[in-house]
Amino acid sequence: MKHKFTVLWLLILLYGSSYGFLMEPDLSKDLEFHKVGKHLVVELMDCTFLQADLDYHMFLWYAAYVSGSEILKVESHRFKPYGWTGFALLAESHISVHTWPENGYVALDIFMCGDSDIGMNKTLVFFINLFKPERINPIILERGYHVGE
């Protein structure tokens, strides 16, 4: 496994600029941004309802449901002695949740294509009400691409 990463980094360093990996975008051009969706990355800290032995699979399914998205698949895994991770694959993108009950911490990732602010907000509110964090650190990314000359 270690050798695979070494080879990958070597290829990126040797050939990266030829394939655009290491190239900086030319911001002097007049480019138009085409938004494809929003990506919300949230840290929920000091969660007061984060049970070490609870399987959150059905909660994740319900969060995907309240987003109004088409649910393709929901997968999850409970770690022993504690912790849980889950992923909802949606037609519109995905929701992922990773918990660290021993630290009162939840990493939440919601990516929705199109104009899905309402669904994204409903999903976030659901998780805030579920885990009851005392602190929240949200990061919003506008996803899309640039076109132009």
BATOR-459474 format. One record per atom (N, C-alpha, C): residue in three letters; residue number from 1; x, y, z. Coordinates in steps of 0.1 Angstrom, whole numbers, plus 2048, in hexadecimal, padded with zeros to 3 digits. Last residue first. Example, Ala and Ser with C-alpha at 12.3 -4.5 7.8 and 13.67 -1.06 7.14 Angstrom:
<rs>
R  code  pos    u    v    w
R   SER    2  880  7EA  847
R   SER    2  889  7F5  847
R   SER    2  881  800  84F
R   ALA    1  884  7C7  84E
R   ALA    1  87B  7D3  84E
R   ALA    1  884  7DF  84E
</rs>
This chain:
<rs>
R  code  pos    u    v    w
R   GLU  149  77D  941  71D
R   GLU  149  787  940  712
R   GLU  149  793  938  715
R   GLY  148  769  92B  731
R   GLY  148  76C  938  72B
R   GLY  148  777  936  720
R   VAL  147  75F  91D  750
R   VAL  147  760  91C  742
R   VAL  147  763  92A  73D
R   HIS  146  763  90B  76E
R   HIS  146  765  918  767
R   HIS  146  766  915  758
R   TYR  145  74D  8F9  784
R   TYR  145  758  8FA  77B
R   TYR  145  758  907  774
R   GLY  144  744  8F0  7A6
R   GLY  144  741  8F3  798
R   GLY  144  74E  8F3  790
R   ARG  143  738  8F6  7C6
R   ARG  143  73E  8ED  7BD
R   ARG  143  73A  8F1  7AF
R   GLU  142  73F  90A  7E1
R   GLU  142  737  90A  7D5
R   GLU  142  73F  901  7CB
R   LEU  141  740  8FF  802
R   LEU  141  747  900  7F5
R   LEU  141  73E  900  7EA
R   ILE  140  740  908  823
R   ILE  140  738  907  817
R   ILE  140  740  909  80B
R   ILE  139  744  8FC  843
R   ILE  139  74C  901  837
R   ILE  139  743  8FE  82B
R   PRO  138  73D  900  866
R   PRO  138  739  8FD  858
R   PRO  138  742  903  84D
R   ASN  137  740  8F5  884
R   ASN  137  749  8FB  87B
R   ASN  137  745  8F7  86D
R   ILE  136  730  8F9  8A3
R   ILE  136  72F  8F4  895
R   ILE  136  739  8FC  88D
R   ARG  135  72B  8ED  8C5
R   ARG  135  732  8F6  8BB
R   ARG  135  731  8F0  8AD
R   GLU  134  71A  8DC  8D0
R   GLU  134  71B  8E9  8D7
R   GLU  134  723  8F3  8CE
R   PRO  133  703  8C7  8BF
R   PRO  133  710  8CC  8C2
R   PRO  133  710  8D9  8C9
R   LYS  132  6EE  8B1  8BD
R   LYS  132  6EE  8BC  8C7
R   LYS  132  6FC  8C1  8CA
R   PHE  131  6E8  89D  8AB
R   PHE  131  6F4  89C  8B3
R   PHE  131  6F6  8A6  8BE
R   LEU  130  6CE  8A4  8A1
R   LEU  130  6D1  897  8A6
R   LEU  130  6DD  896  8AF
R   ASN  129  6CF  8BF  89A
R   ASN  129  6C5  8BB  8A4
R   ASN  129  6C8  8AD  8AA
R   ILE  128  6E3  8BD  887
R   ILE  128  6E5  8C5  893
R   ILE  128  6DB  8C1  89E
R   PHE  127  6D6  8AC  874
R   PHE  127  6E2  8A7  87B
R   PHE  127  6E5  8B0  888
R   PHE  126  6C0  8BD  86C
R   PHE  126  6BE  8B0  872
R   PHE  126  6CA  8AB  87A
R   VAL  125  6CF  8D3  861
R   VAL  125  6C7  8D5  86E
R   VAL  125  6C4  8C8  874
R   LEU  124  6D9  8C6  84B
R   LEU  124  6E2  8CB  855
R   LEU  124  6DB  8CD  862
R   THR  123  6C2  8C0  83C
R   THR  123  6CB  8B5  841
R   THR  123  6D4  8BA  84C
R   LYS  122  6B8  8D9  838
R   LYS  122  6B0  8D0  83F
R   LYS  122  6B9  8C5  845
R   ASN  121  6CD  8E3  827
R   ASN  121  6CA  8EA  834
R   ASN  121  6C2  8E0  83D
R   MET  120  6CA  8D3  811
R   MET  120  6D7  8D3  819
R   MET  120  6D4  8D9  827
R   GLY  119  6B0  8DA  808
R   GLY  119  6B3  8CC  80C
R   GLY  119  6C0  8CB  815
R   ILE  118  6B5  8F6  803
R   ILE  118  6AB  8F2  80C
R   ILE  118  6AE  8E4  811
R   ASP  117  6CA  8F5  7EF
R   ASP  117  6CC  8FB  7FC
R   ASP  117  6C2  8F7  806
R   SER  116  6CD  8EB  7D5
R   SER  116  6C8  8E2  7E0
R   SER  116  6CA  8E8  7EE
R   ASP  115  6D0  8EE  7B7
R   ASP  115  6CC  8F7  7C1
R   ASP  115  6C5  8F0  7CC
R   GLY  114  6EA  8D5  7AF
R   GLY  114  6DF  8DE  7AC
R   GLY  114  6DC  8E8  7B7
R   CYS  113  6F5  8BC  7C7
R   CYS  113  6F5  8C3  7BA
R   CYS  113  6E9  8CC  7B8
R   MET  112  703  8BC  7E7
R   MET  112  6F7  8BB  7DF
R   MET  112  6F8  8C3  7D2
R   PHE  111  714  8AE  801
R   PHE  111  716  8B3  7F4
R   PHE  111  709  8B1  7EC
R   ILE  110  71E  8AE  821
R   ILE  110  712  8AE  819
R   ILE  110  715  8B5  80C
R   ASP  109  72D  8A0  83C
R   ASP  109  730  8A4  82F
R   ASP  109  723  8A3  827
R   LEU  108  73A  8A2  85D
R   LEU  108  72E  8A1  854
R   LEU  108  731  8A7  847
R   ALA  107  747  894  879
R   ALA  107  74B  89A  86C
R   ALA  107  740  897  863
R   VAL  106  743  899  89B
R   VAL  106  73D  893  88F
R   VAL  106  742  89B  883
R   TYR  105  74D  893  8BD
R   TYR  105  750  899  8B0
R   TYR  105  749  891  8A5
R   GLY  104  753  88A  8D7
R   GLY  104  747  893  8D5
R   GLY  104  748  899  8C7
R   ASN  103  768  878  8DA
R   ASN  103  76B  886  8D9
R   ASN  103  75F  890  8D7
R   GLU  102  75B  860  8D9
R   GLU  102  764  863  8E4
R   GLU  102  769  871  8E5
R   PRO  101  74D  860  8C1
R   PRO  101  746  863  8CE
R   PRO  101  74F  866  8D9
R   TRP  100  752  86A  8A4
R   TRP  100  75C  867  8AE
R   TRP  100  755  86A  8BC
R   THR   99  743  863  884
R   THR   99  742  867  892
R   THR   99  74E  862  89B
R   HIS   98  73A  86F  865
R   HIS   98  745  867  86C
R   HIS   98  744  86C  87B
R   VAL   97  727  86F  848
R   VAL   97  727  872  857
R   VAL   97  732  869  85D
R   SER   96  71C  87C  829
R   SER   96  725  873  831
R   SER   96  726  878  83F
R   ILE   95  709  87D  80C
R   ILE   95  70A  882  81A
R   ILE   95  713  878  821
R   HIS   94  709  887  7E9
R   HIS   94  70B  87E  7F4
R   HIS   94  70A  885  802
R   SER   93  6F6  88B  7CC
R   SER   93  703  88A  7D1
R   SER   93  705  881  7DD
R   GLU   92  6DD  885  7C0
R   GLU   92  6E2  893  7C0
R   GLU   92  6F0  895  7C6
R   ALA   91  6DA  86B  7C6
R   ALA   91  6DA  86F  7B8
R   ALA   91  6E0  87D  7B7
R   LEU   90  6F0  862  7E1
R   LEU   90  6E4  868  7DC
R   LEU   90  6E5  86B  7CD
R   LEU   89  6FB  84E  7FA
R   LEU   89  6FD  851  7EC
R   LEU   89  6F0  856  7E6
R   ALA   88  705  854  819
R   ALA   88  6F9  853  811
R   ALA   88  6FC  857  803
R   PHE   87  719  844  831
R   PHE   87  719  84B  824
R   PHE   87  70C  849  81D
R   GLY   86  729  844  851
R   GLY   86  71E  841  848
R   GLY   86  71F  84A  83C
R   THR   85  738  838  86F
R   THR   85  739  83F  863
R   THR   85  72E  83B  859
R   TRP   84  73F  839  892
R   TRP   84  736  835  887
R   TRP   84  739  83D  87B
R   GLY   83  749  82F  8B3
R   GLY   83  74B  836  8A6
R   GLY   83  742  830  89B
R   TYR   82  758  816  8C7
R   TYR   82  74F  821  8C5
R   TYR   82  753  828  8B8
R   PRO   81  76A  800  8C8
R   PRO   81  75F  801  8D2
R   PRO   81  755  80C  8CF
R   LYS   80  75C  7FA  8A9
R   LYS   80  75C  7F6  8B7
R   LYS   80  769  7FA  8BD
R   PHE   79  747  80C  892
R   PHE   79  754  808  897
R   PHE   79  753  803  8A5
R   ARG   78  72F  806  879
R   ARG   78  731  809  887
R   ARG   78  73F  803  88C
R   HIS   77  728  813  85A
R   HIS   77  730  809  861
R   HIS   77  732  80F  870
R   SER   76  711  815  83E
R   SER   76  717  81A  84A
R   SER   76  71F  80F  851
R   GLU   75  700  822  821
R   GLU   75  709  818  827
R   GLU   75  70F  81E  834
R   VAL   74  6E6  826  80B
R   VAL   74  6EB  82A  818
R   VAL   74  6F3  81F  81E
R   LYS   73  6DE  830  7EA
R   LYS   73  6E3  826  7F3
R   LYS   73  6E8  82D  800
R   LEU   72  6CD  843  7DE
R   LEU   72  6D2  838  7D6
R   LEU   72  6D6  82C  7DF
R   ILE   71  6B4  859  7E3
R   ILE   71  6BD  851  7EA
R   ILE   71  6C1  845  7E2
R   GLU   70  6AF  879  7D7
R   GLU   70  6AC  86B  7D4
R   GLU   70  6B7  862  7DA
R   SER   69  6A8  892  7F0
R   SER   69  6B0  88C  7E6
R   SER   69  6AB  87E  7E3
R   GLY   68  69D  89E  806
R   GLY   68  695  89E  7F9
R   GLY   68  69C  898  7EE
R   SER   67  6A8  89E  81E
R   SER   67  6AE  8A7  814
R   SER   67  6A6  8A8  808
R   VAL   66  69B  88A  82C
R   VAL   66  696  898  82E
R   VAL   66  69D  8A2  824
R   TYR   65  6AB  874  822
R   TYR   65  69D  875  81F
R   TYR   65  698  884  820
R   ALA   64  6C3  878  82F
R   ALA   64  6C2  878  820
R   ALA   64  6B4  87A  81C
R   ALA   63  6BA  874  849
R   ALA   63  6C0  881  845
R   ALA   63  6C0  883  836
R   TYR   62  6B2  859  848
R   TYR   62  6A8  864  84A
R   TYR   62  6AD  871  846
R   TRP   61  6CB  84D  846
R   TRP   61  6C1  84B  83B
R   TRP   61  6B6  856  83C
R   LEU   60  6D7  855  85E
R   LEU   60  6DC  85A  851
R   LEU   60  6D2  859  846
R   PHE   59  6C6  848  86F
R   PHE   59  6C7  856  870
R   PHE   59  6CC  85C  863
R   MET   58  6CD  82D  869
R   MET   58  6BF  832  866
R   MET   58  6BE  842  867
R   HIS   57  6E8  82D  872
R   HIS   57  6E4  82A  864
R   HIS   57  6D6  830  861
R   TYR   56  6F4  830  88B
R   TYR   56  6ED  83C  885
R   TYR   56  6E8  839  877
R   ASP   55  6F5  81D  8A6
R   ASP   55  6F7  81C  898
R   ASP   55  6EE  827  891
R   LEU   54  705  824  8C5
R   LEU   54  6F9  825  8BD
R   LEU   54  6FD  824  8AE
R   ASP   53  719  824  8D8
R   ASP   53  714  817  8D3
R   ASP   53  708  818  8CA
R   ALA   52  71E  83E  8DE
R   ALA   52  729  836  8D9
R   ALA   52  724  829  8D3
R   GLN   51  70B  85A  8D5
R   GLN   51  70C  84D  8DC
R   GLN   51  716  844  8D6
R   LEU   50  708  879  8D9
R   LEU   50  710  871  8D0
R   LEU   50  713  864  8D7
R   PHE   49  6FD  894  8E1
R   PHE   49  6F6  888  8DF
R   PHE   49  6FE  880  8D4
R   THR   48  70E  8A9  8E3
R   THR   48  709  8A4  8EF
R   THR   48  701  897  8EE
R   CYS   47  72D  8B1  8D3
R   CYS   47  71F  8AC  8D2
R   CYS   47  71A  8A6  8DF
R   ASP   46  743  8C1  8CE
R   ASP   46  73E  8C0  8DC
R   ASP   46  72F  8BC  8DB
R   MET   45  73D  8C9  8AC
R   MET   45  746  8C7  8B8
R   MET   45  73E  8C8  8C5
R   LEU   44  73B  8C2  88B
R   LEU   44  732  8C4  897
R   LEU   44  73B  8C0  8A3
R   GLU   43  745  8D0  86E
R   GLU   43  74A  8CA  87A
R   GLU   43  740  8CD  885
R   VAL   42  73C  8CC  84C
R   VAL   42  739  8D2  85A
R   VAL   42  740  8C9  864
R   VAL   41  73A  8D7  82C
R   VAL   41  742  8CF  835
R   VAL   41  741  8D5  843
R   LEU   40  726  8D7  810
R   LEU   40  727  8DC  81E
R   LEU   40  72F  8D2  826
R   HIS   39  725  8E1  7F1
R   HIS   39  72C  8D7  7F9
R   HIS   39  72D  8DD  807
R   LYS   38  70F  8E6  7D6
R   LYS   38  715  8EB  7E2
R   LYS   38  71A  8DF  7EA
R   GLY   37  711  8E7  7B2
R   GLY   37  70B  8E3  7BF
R   GLY   37  713  8EA  7CA
R   VAL   36  71A  8F1  79B
R   VAL   36  713  8E4  79A
R   VAL   36  70D  8E0  7A7
R   LYS   35  71E  910  78A
R   LYS   35  71C  909  797
R   LYS   35  715  8FC  794
R   HIS   34  735  91B  776
R   HIS   34  729  914  775
R   HIS   34  728  90C  782
R   PHE   33  745  93A  771
R   PHE   33  743  92F  77A
R   PHE   33  736  929  778
R   GLU   32  758  946  756
R   GLU   32  74B  945  75C
R   GLU   32  74A  939  764
R   LEU   31  775  95A  753
R   LEU   31  76F  94D  754
R   LEU   31  761  94E  75B
R   ASP   30  78B  96B  743
R   ASP   30  77D  96E  748
R   ASP   30  776  960  748
R   LYS   29  7AC  966  74F
R   LYS   29  7A2  964  745
R   LYS   29  794  967  74C
R   SER   28  7BC  967  764
R   SER   28  7BC  973  75C
R   SER   28  7B1  972  752
R   LEU   27  7BF  950  772
R   LEU   27  7B4  958  776
R   LEU   27  7B3  965  76E
R   ASP   26  7C6  931  76A
R   ASP   26  7C9  93E  764
R   ASP   26  7BE  947  767
R   PRO   25  7CE  91B  785
R   PRO   25  7C4  920  77B
R   PRO   25  7C9  92E  777
R   GLU   24  7EC  908  787
R   GLU   24  7E4  913  78D
R   GLU   24  7DA  918  782
R   MET   23  7F2  8E5  786
R   MET   23  7F1  8F2  77F
R   MET   23  7E8  8FC  786
R   LEU   22  7F5  8CC  78F
R   LEU   22  7FC  8D6  796
R   LEU   22  7FB  8E4  790
R   PHE   21  7E5  8BD  77E
R   PHE   21  7E4  8BB  78C
R   PHE   21  7EA  8C6  794
R   GLY   20  7E6  8BE  762
R   GLY   20  7DF  8C8  769
R   GLY   20  7DE  8C6  778
R   TYR   19  7F7  8AD  755
R   TYR   19  7E9  8A9  756
R   TYR   19  7E1  8B2  75E
R   SER   18  810  8B9  757
R   SER   18  80B  8B5  74A
R   SER   18  7FC  8B2  74A
R   SER   17  814  8BB  772
R   SER   17  810  8C7  76B
R   SER   17  80C  8C4  75D
R   GLY   16  819  89F  779
R   GLY   16  80D  8A7  77E
R   GLY   16  80A  8B3  776
R   TYR   15  82E  88F  775
R   TYR   15  825  892  769
R   TYR   15  819  89B  76D
R   LEU   14  83D  88E  78D
R   LEU   14  844  88E  780
R   LEU   14  83B  893  774
R   LEU   13  82A  890  7A1
R   LEU   13  835  899  7A1
R   LEU   13  83C  89A  793
R   ILE   12  819  87B  79B
R   ILE   12  814  888  79B
R   ILE   12  81F  893  79A
R   LEU   11  82B  865  79D
R   LEU   11  825  868  790
R   LEU   11  81F  877  790
R   LEU   10  831  867  7B8
R   LEU   10  83C  868  7AE
R   LEU   10  836  86C  7A1
R   TRP    9  818  861  7C3
R   TRP    9  81E  86F  7C5
R   TRP    9  829  871  7BB
R   LEU    8  815  846  7BA
R   LEU    8  80C  851  7B6
R   LEU    8  812  85F  7B8
R   VAL    7  82B  83A  7C7
R   VAL    7  82B  83B  7B8
R   VAL    7  821  845  7B4
R   THR    6  823  83E  7E2
R   THR    6  830  843  7DD
R   THR    6  830  844  7CE
R   PHE    5  80B  82F  7E2
R   PHE    5  80B  83E  7E4
R   PHE    5  818  844  7E0
R   LYS    4  815  815  7DD
R   LYS    4  80C  81B  7D4
R   LYS    4  80B  82A  7D6
R   HIS    3  826  811  7F3
R   HIS    3  82C  813  7E6
R   HIS    3  822  819  7DC
R   LYS    2  813  80D  808
R   LYS    2  81C  818  808
R   LYS    2  822  81B  7FB
R   MET    1  808  7F4  800
R   MET    1  800  800  800
R   MET    1  809  80D  800
</rs>
